[in-house]
Amino acid sequence: MSISRRDFLNGAALTIAVGMTPVRWLQAAPARYYPPALQGLRGSHPGSFEVAHEMGWQKKVFNTDGLPIEEEYDLVVVGAGISGLAAAWFYREKHPAARILLLDNHDDFGGHAKRNEFNAAGRLFLSYGGSESLDSPKAHFSPVVYRLLERLGVKVERFEKAFLQDLYSDLNLGSSVFFDRQTFGRDQLVAGQPEEGEGTPDWNGFIEQFPLPISDRDKLRELYAGEQDYLAELAEEDKADYLTRISYRDYLRKHVQLSEAALAYFKQISNDYGGCTIEFIPASDAHAMGFPGFAGLGLAEDELEAEEEPYIYHFPDGNASVARLLVRSLIPGVAPGNSMEDIVLAPFDYAKLDGRGQPVRLRLNSTAVSVQNRAGGVDVGYSTGGQLHRVRGKQCVLACYNMLIPYILRDLPAAQAHALSQNVKLPMVYTDVLISNWQSFIKLSVQSIYSPNMPFALVFLDFPVDLGGYLAQRDPDQPICVRMVHVPSVEGAGPDLRTQARAARGQIYATTFAQYEERIRDQLQRMLGAGGFEQQRDILAITVNRWPHGYSWASNSLCDGEDGGEALMHLARKPLGQVAIANSDAAWDAYLHSAIDQAWRAVGELS
C-alpha cells in the first residue's frame, strides 16, 4: 500500500477515515512517516491511549508470560518523553556499550514536548504542542540539568538574542481582556492592560472600560491599588498560613467582597499557570503568581530569582527541540548536525529510530502492558498494532505517567500503588492556529487576549524566535501561528481538584475535532472581528493538541494535607527490584528540568 504526501499531510482525520493506523503508515511508507506535520487532533491522539484505557477503565490484564522473548537489552525505557530520553542518555553515559530500547505509545517521541509544523506562503511555520519553554534556568536548573543541556549543545544565553523581546511591544501590541456576552452582557475587547515593570501600573483607566457596574469597577480598582489589608482581623504571623487554607476565589469573595460578576473576571486567570480555575488555587499560590489582593497584607516577600528572569528561553518549537537533541544524540543517524542552532531545521528520518542492530532503538506506537522483575532481568510486554510482544532488559526505567504504573508493574506494594495513583494530571488543550495575516491584532493593538469565560482562556501570537535559520514572522501581512490555551472544567464535579481533573479528562476524550474547530472559529471571530478578521478566509490550519493527562499534579495545600503530599511523592517513586521510576510526575512538577532531574535520580538507583 502507498500513500501520497498530500494525503499523509492532511492529518489524522484522513487516517482514521481510510483505516490506516500510524503503524500501518510506518510499514507502508517509512520515508514519509513524519508526525510533526500532521494536523487535526494531536497530543493524545487516536491510537495512543486505547490500550492503556483497556487496563485502567476495563481492568484488562495483558498476560505476556507465554510469549517468546524477542529481544534482549541492557535497559528498557517505557516512555520516550523528556524524562525517558534523558534516562537513556544518562544510562549510556554510565554504560557506553549499553543496548537500550525505548517504547512509547504515541506516534511521535517527546511526550508533551511535541512539535507542530505548518507550511504556507512558501515557508515553514513551527510551534509546539505541549511543553513550552525552559523555565527560569538560574532559579530552577540543577547542575545535572545544565550539564546535560550543555552536552547537547544548548547555550542558554543564546536565547537572549534569539528571542525577539521587543518585536510586539515595538508594534504597540499588548495584553487585553475579552468579555463575552453570555457572562457580561456583551462581547467587548478591552485593550491596553497595564504591564508590570518600572513604576506602578495604572489600572484605573483600563478597569473603567470593563462592562461591569460601577460598584464592581470601584472594587476592582481598590483591589489593584494594593493598599487594602483584607486580612486585618488576623495577626501578622497567621496570615500566610491562612492563605494556604483558602482558595483564591473564596479569598476574593469573602475578604475582598467581590460580587459574582466581578469574580467572573478572575475565573480563568490561573488556568495557564496552575492548570485549573481559581476555586482550586490556594490564595497563597495566587500570591506567588502575582495576582492582585495581597500587597497590603504586609507579608514578607520572597526574593525569587525566577521572578527576575525573562520568559525567553524558548525554541521555535518549544521543548520539542530538546527532545530532538536527545534523540539525535542517542541515535546519530536520525538527523544531521551537532548544535542547538541546526536542530531547529534538521530533517529527521523516523525510519531510523528503530533500526535493527543499533545500540539505541526507539519504538513508537507501542504501549507497555506488563513489567515484571525476573531472575536476571525485567520482562516487558507491550502492544503495537494489536499484537503483543515481549522483550527483556537487565534493567528498566518507567518514564510514563505515574497513574499507569500500577497497571503494568503489578507486583507493587499496595501503598506505593496508591501513592502513584494520587498524581492525577490536570487536563490541558494547547491549540495552534495558522492564520493568513495578523493585521487584526495590529488594528486592535493586542498581542495576547485573556478571556475569563470563553473556552480558550488565553489567546496570543506565538513567541518570536530567530534560531538556526528559522526566522520569526515580522510582517503583519503574512501568516503567523496563534496559540490558544483551554483548560476544561466541569460544573458540579465537586470541590476536590482530583475529582474535577478526572471529570474534565472525560470531557476532553468526548470532544471531537469538529467541536473544537467550531469553538476556535467562533471565539477568534468574536475576539478579532472588529479588527477585520474573517475566520473562513483567514484560518489556514488548526492543530489541537489535547492532553487529558496534562500538567503533572503539584503540591496543593487545599488537597494534600500538612506535608503537601511530600510523603506520597517519595513513596510513589521508590524503585522495585531492577525497575526505577522517572518522569516529571515523580517530582510532582510539570517542568522540563524536573523531568531531567528525575531521570538522573532513577538511573542512579539502578545497581
N, C-alpha and C positions, 0 to 999 in steps of 0.2 A: 504494500500500500504506500502511496506517496501523497504528500500534501503540498500545496503551493505556499510560498512565503506569505502571499496576501491572505490566504485562509488562516495560516498559522498566526499572523499578527492580529487577526480580527478578534482573538481572545477566547476566554473560557466559554462564553455563551455558545459560540460555534462548536467548540469541542464537545460540549455536552450534547448539542443537537445531533451531531453525527456519531455520537457514542464512542469517541476516541479519548481515552484516558491519557494522562501525562506519560504513563509507562509505555502505552502504545505509540505516542508521539516519538519518544526516545528510540523505540525499536524501529519505527517506520522511517524516520528522517533525523538521525542523530546530529547531522551537521546543521540542522535548522532548529534544533531544540534550544530555545533562548527565552526563558521565563520572564526576564525583566521587561520585555517588550509587550507582554500580554496586558490587556486592558479588561474592563468589566469588573467582576467580583474577585478580588485578590485577598492577600493576607491569609486568613484561614479559609482557603479556597475549597470548593467541592473536590473531594478525593483525599483531602488531608486529614480529616477528623473522624470519618465514619467508623473505622476500625477501633479507634480509641473510645468512641461512644458505645460500641458494642460491649466493651469491657466495663465502662463506667455506668451507662444507663441500663443496659440489658444484663449486666453481671455475667457476661460470657467469659469463659475461661478457655484460652487457647493452649492446648497441650502439644508441645513440640518435642517431647521426650523421645517419641518413636522415630523422629526424622533423623536421617544421617547428618553428621557434622560435615558441612560442605566446605568450610574454610576455617583456618586457624590463624589467629593473630596474637600479638603481644597485648594489644589493647583494643577493646571495642568501646566506642563512644556513642551513646544514644543521645542524639540532638546535635545538629550542626549549626546552632546559633553562635553568638559571640563566645559564650562560655564553653561550649563543646569544642569549637575550633581552637580556642585558647588552650584548653586542656590537652588537645592533641599536640599543639605546638610545644607546650611545656614538657610533655612526656617525651617527645622526640629530642628536645634539648637535653633531657636527662638520660635518654637511651637512644643515641643517634641511629642505631641499627634497627630500631623497633619497627614492626609492621603494625599498622593501625587501620581500622575500619571505622568510619563514621556513618551512622544511619540517621536519616531524617525523614519525617513523614510528609514534608512539603515537597513541591516540585522545584524548589529553589533553596539554596543554602542561605544562612544568615539569621534564621529565627525571625525576630521582629525587625532586624536590620535588613530590610528588603529595598531593592532598587526598582524604581518605576521609570520607564523610558517612553518618550513620545517623539514622533517625527512630524514636523510641519514647517512650511515656508522654507524648505530646503535645509533645515538644520535639526540637530538633536536637542531635545529638552530632557533634563534629568530632574528627578525629585525622589522622594523617599516614601516608603510605605509604612514605616514604623519608627524605629529608633532614630532619634533626630540629630543629636549633637554630642560632642564631648563636653560634659557639663563641668564648669569651674575647675579646670585642672589643678590650679595652685592649691585650692582648698581640699579637693577630694581625691586626687590621684596619689596612690601609694608608689613607693619606689618600684614595685613589681609592675604596675601599670605603665609607668614612664619607661621602664626598661623594655618591655615588650613593644610598645609603640615605636620607640627609637630603633629597635632591631628590625621592625617592619618598614622603617624609613619615614615615619611620621615625625615631622618637626612642628611641634605645637605652635611655636611662634610664627610659623609661616602664615597662619590664618589671620594674623594681624593686618597683613596686606591683602590676602586673598579675599577676605570678607569685606565687601564694599559698604562700610558702616554709614556712609553719608549719602548713598545713592538716593534713597527715598526721601530723606529729610531735605536734600537739596532741591527736590521736586515739590516741596511743600506738602508732602504726604504724611499724615499722622494717624493716630488712633481715633476710633469713633465708636458709637453705640447705635445699634438698630433696635428701635422699639416696635414691636409687632402689634397689629390692630386687634388680634384676638385677646391679648393681655392688657394693652394700654389704650385701646380705643381707636388708634390709627397707626398706620405704618409711618415711621419717622426716623430718618438717619440724622444723628447729631454728630457732626464732625468737630475737630478741634479739641479733643481730650487733652488736658494738661499732661505734660511729660515730666517724669521725675528727673531731677538734675540740679543745677545750681539754683539757689534761691528757693522760695516757697511757691509751689504750683498754685495758680489761681483757678479754683474750681467754680467760682460764683457764676461767671458768665456761661460756662458750659452747662451747669446744672439748671440754669434758668430756662434753657431750651427744652428740658425734659417734659414730655406730655403727662405731667403729674399735677395734682392740686398744689396750690401754693404752700399749704401746710407741710406737704411731703417734701417739697423742694427746700423749704426752710430747714427741715430736719436733716436733709442730706448735706446742705451747706454747713450746718453745725458739725455734722459728723466728719466731713472732710477738713474742716478748720483745725481739728485735732486738739482743741483746748479743753474739752469737757472730760472730766473724770467720771466715767459711767459706773465705776465700782467704788464710789466714795464711801459707801457704807462698810466696806471691807478694810481690814488692817492691811498695811502695805505688804507684809510678809505672806498674806493669804491670797493675794490677787493672782499671782502666777499659777498657783495650784488650782484655783477655781477655774481658770481659763482652760485647763486640761479636761475639765469635767462637764463643760457645757459646749454645745455646738455653736458654730458661728451664727447660724440662723436664730437660735434661741437667744444668743447674746444680743443680736440686733433687735429682736422682738421684745425681749424682756427688759433690757437695760438701756438701749438706745431708744426704745419705744417707737420703732418704725411701724407704719401701717403695712397691711398686706400688699398694697400697691407698691409701696417703696421697697418692701422686701423682695418683690418680684424682680426688681432691677439687679439684685445681687445673686439671684438663684443659681446661675451657672458660672459665676465669676471664678470659681475654684476648679472647674472641670479640667482645664488643660494642665493645671498644677497637680491636683490631687486625684484626678480620675473619678470625681463624684461631686454632687451638688452640695450646697452649703449646710444642709441639715446633717451631713455625715462628717463634716470637717470640724475638729475641735477648734475652739476660739484661739487656743494657743498656737495652732498651726496657721490659722488665718493671720495672726500677728506676725509669725515668722515669714509668711508670704508677702507681707507688706500691705495687707488690706486695711481699710480705714477703721478707726474706732478705738485705738489703743494708745495714741500719742500722749493723751492727757492722764494716763493711769500712773505715770511715774515709775514704770518698770525699768529695770536695768536692761540696757540694750546690749545684745551680744555683738561683738565686732567680728562678723564672719567675713572671711576673705571672699567667700562665694558672692556676697552682695557687691563686692567691688570689681569683680571680673565681668567683662562684657560677654554677652552671649554670642560669640563669633566663631567658636571652634567647630566648624561645620563644613563637611564636604558637600559638593553639589548634590550627591545622592544620600546625604546623611551618613549614618554609620554603616551603610552598606559598603562603603569603600574600605572600612576597617575589616569587614568580613572578607571582602575580595583580596585584601592584602594578606590576610591569614591563609586563605585558600591558595593563593599563588605561592606563598612561602612553603606550604606543605606539599603542594603538587605543582612544581615549577612549569611543567609542560602545558598547564591550562591557559596561561596568558604570558605575554612578554613583559619586560620591564623590571624595575627594581626600586621605584620611588613612590612617594605619596602623590607626586605630580602625574606620573604616567599611568597610575592605576585608574584614574578617572575615565579615560577613554580607551583603556586597554581592551582589546577584543578577547572575550572569554570563550573557550571551547569546552562546552559542557560534556561533550562526548569523551573527554579525557579525565573527567572527575573520577571515574570508576574503572580505570584501565587495568587489565589483567597484568599482574607482575609488579605493579607499582608498590613502593613501600607504604604509601598512604593512599587509601581509597575512600571516596565519599559517595555514598549510595543514597540517592534521593527517592522519594515516593515509597519509603519503607518505614512502616510503623512497628516499633518493638512491641511484642506481646508477651514476652516471658524472659526474665533474667533470673538465673539460678546459680548460686555458688555450687561448684562441683569440686571433687578432688582434682587438684592440678589446674583449676581454672574456673571460668564462668561461662555457662551456656546462655546464648542469647538467641531467642526465637523472634522472627519478625515476619510481617506480612507485606507483600508487594504484588500488585496486580492480581489480588485474590488468591495468591499462592503463599503457603507458609514455608519458611526456610529456617535453618538452624546453623549457627556458627559458634565458634568457641574462641574466647580470649583468655589469656593468662590473667588479665585484669579488666575491669570495666569502670567507666565513668558514666553516670547518669546525669546528663545535662539537659534533660527535658523538664517539663513543668512538674513542680512538686506534687500536684494533685494526681498526676498519672502514675507516679512511682509505686504507690501501694498496690495498684492493679497488675503491675508487671514484676515487681520484686516481692513475691507473695510470702516469703518467709520472714518478713519484717516483724519485729515485736509490735504488739497492738498499740502500745503507747506512741511509738515512733510513727506508725501508720496514721494515727490520729493527728499527730503534730504536723505531718506533711499535708494532711487534708485541710488544715487551717489556713494555708496560703491560697485563699480564694482570689484569683486575679481579677482585676477590675476591667470590665469591657471597654473597648475604645474602637472608634472608627476613624481612620485617617484617610481622607479623600483628596486626590489630586485631580484638578480640572484644568485642562489646557484651553485657554480662551484665545480668540483670534487677535485681540489687542487689549490694551489696558487704559484706553482713553477715558473710560467711565471712572476709573479710580482717580485719574488726574483731575477730571472735571469736578469730582466730589471731594477732592483733597484728602483722600483716605488711602492708607496702606493696610490697615487692619481694622476689622469690624467685630466688636463683641456684641452678641445677641443674647439677651437674658433668657429668652423663652422659645426661640426657634430651634429646629432640630440640631443645627450645627452652631455651637456656641461661639466658635471663633472662625473667622474667615480672613485670610491675609495673603498678600503677594509673597511668593516663595523667597527664601533667603537669597540675596545676591552674592554669588561667589565666582571669582575667576581663578581657575586652578587647572593646571595640566593641559592647557589648550582649550578648555571649556570656558566660555565667557557668559557672564550673567547678561540677561536681557536689559538693555538700556533704552531701547526705542519703544515708546508707548504705542506706536502704530503696529508693532509686531507682536506675535504670540508670547504668552507667558503662562507659567503654572500658578494656579491659585490653590492654596491649601485650605481645607475645611475640616474642622475637628468636631466630632459628635461623640458625646458620652451618653449612652442610653440610660434612662431611668424609668422605673415602673411605679406609677402612683398606687399606693395601697399595698406595696410589697412588704412593708413593715419597717420599723425604725432601725433594725440591725443592718449594718453595711454588708456583711457577708450574704445575708438573705437577699438584699437589694441587688448585689452583684450577680447572684445566681439567676434571679428573675430577669435582669437586664440581659444576661447572656442568652437566655432563651429567646428574648426579643430579637437579638441580632440574628440568630440562626433562622428565625421565622421571616425575616425581612428579605425580600428578593432584590436583585439588582434594579429591576424596573421600578420598584418602590423607592429605592434610594435615589435613582435618577430623577424621578418626579419631584422629590423633595429638594434635591440640589437645584434643579432648574427653577422651581418656584422661589426658593429662598434667594438665589442670586438675582433673579429678575426683580424681586421686590426691593432688595437692597440697592441694586445698581441701576435700575431702570431710569431713575431721574438723571443719571449721567450719560444716557444714550445706549446703555447695554440692552441687547436683544438676545435672549438666550437661544432661540432657534438658530439665529445667524452666528452668534459669537462663541458658542461652546463647540469646540473641535473634538474633544475626547474626555472621557471620565474613567478614572481607576478608583474603585472603592476598596480600600484595604481594611477589612473588618478583622478585629481581634477580639473574639468572645472571651479569650483569656489574654487580657491586655496587660495593664500595669501590674507588676508584682505587688502583693499585699505589703503595705508598710505599716509600721507600728502606729496604732491608732488608739489614743488614750480613752476614747469613748467605748472601745470594744475589748481591749486587751489586758485590762487589769493593771495592777500596780507596777509590774515589771515591764509593761509594754510588750509582752509576748516574747521577751528575751529567752526565757527557758524553752518555750516551744520551738523557737528558731534554732537553737543549738541542738535540741533533741532531734529535730527533723533531719538535720544534715549529717548525722553520725554515720560513719562507714559501716558496712556489713560484710564481713569476710573480705573478699577481694573486689568489692564494689564500693566506690566512693560517689558522693553526690556533689555536683557542681550546680550551676545556673544562678541567675540573679535572685531567684526565689530563696536560695539558701542564705541570702543576706537580708531578706525582706526589703528589697530595694529594686527599683526598675532601671537602674543606670548601667551603662556600659562598663564603667570602672569597677562596679561591684561584680558584674559577671566575670571579669578577668581575675579579680582577687579571689573569687570563689573557685575558679578553675585551678589557680595556683595552690590553694589550700587542698583541694580534692586530690590533685596529683601527688602532693606531698604526703597525703595519708596512705597512699598505696605503697606497700612494702617492696 
